[in-house]
Structures are given as structure tokens and as C-alpha cells.
């Protein structure tokens, strides 16, 4: 079962969300450019290899990526691997470069965020208020967050106690800020 709730961030927290979204978009676009370059040269690129190369240079060339949580600049490479896998199997279109304000989001691994009654704890940011209390049925299995009409939204999945067979591998939380909603589920 999935629950979607609007967050009530302060202006400082909205700024953090914007920076984290920008970091995730930068990592995706950089990874996609490198993937395309390697593929055109006849090489076989992979998300983990691109992530390793990015991690080797990010502290010197892009020190600002450490201003937000690590998942914002590491998960895009896994998502890129999945996106190309789906493309090559004919299940999706070829991955494209992301643009600011369109589907902005970032991911938080499920072991890094915590939900309390009416707030969610995000690494390097702290507690962010939710506009409605957390629903305490079942176990949290992961979540996603994304912008929805200018609001900041967090969506999380939980295992319903009455339907234990509906388990999904824990993923995490993806949060964002902006105008348009992203329908992607991590």
C-alpha cells in the first residue's frame, strides 16, 4: 500500500531540496553523457563503473555535491543502469537528459530516513514537517518523494499487515521540489 503526503518545509529546507534535486540531475546528466560517449566508441558502459569514475573526481571537481546527502549523487547511476536495461529490452524509450523543473527529485535510501508522527527526518537536513500525521499500519518498505504542483510531496510504501504477500524490496525515499510531478517509482 502506498501513502502520499505533502511536506511543509521551511524556506531553508526548500533550498536544500532544490540543491539535492540539482545534484541528482547533474549526476544523471553527467552519467548519461559519459554513457553515450562510451557507447559510441564501442565500449560497454555500466552504471557502477560510471559511479566509480564520478566518485573518483567529485571531491576535487565538484565539491558542492557533498552539501547534500550522498544518495542524491549516487542513485542516479543505478537509475541510469536500470533505464538503459529497460531501453535495450524494449520496455522503455532511450534515457534522455533531465531539465531543471521537470520531474525534479532525489532519492534517500530506506535506512537513511525516518518517519515520526507528523515529520520525516532527512540526512543533512533534519526534521521536515508533514501536513498530515503518519499512518502507522504495517512496516515501512520504502518511499518516494517528488514535486506535485509546486508542493513538496513524500510518498512511502508500507507492507500492509493484512497483505504480507504484497512486499516489495525496500528502496528508499525520493524527495523534491518544483512544479511537475514525477511518476517514477524507485
Secondary structure, DSSP 8 states (H G I E B T S, - for coil): -EEEEEEE--HHHHHHHHHHHHHHHHHHHHHHHHHHHHHHTT----HHHHHHHHHHHHHHH-GGGGGS-THHHHHHHHHHHHHHHHHHTTSS-------TTSS--EEEETTT-EE-SSEEEETTTEEEEESS----SSEEEEEEEEEETTEEEEEEEEE-TT-GGG-----EEEE--SSS------
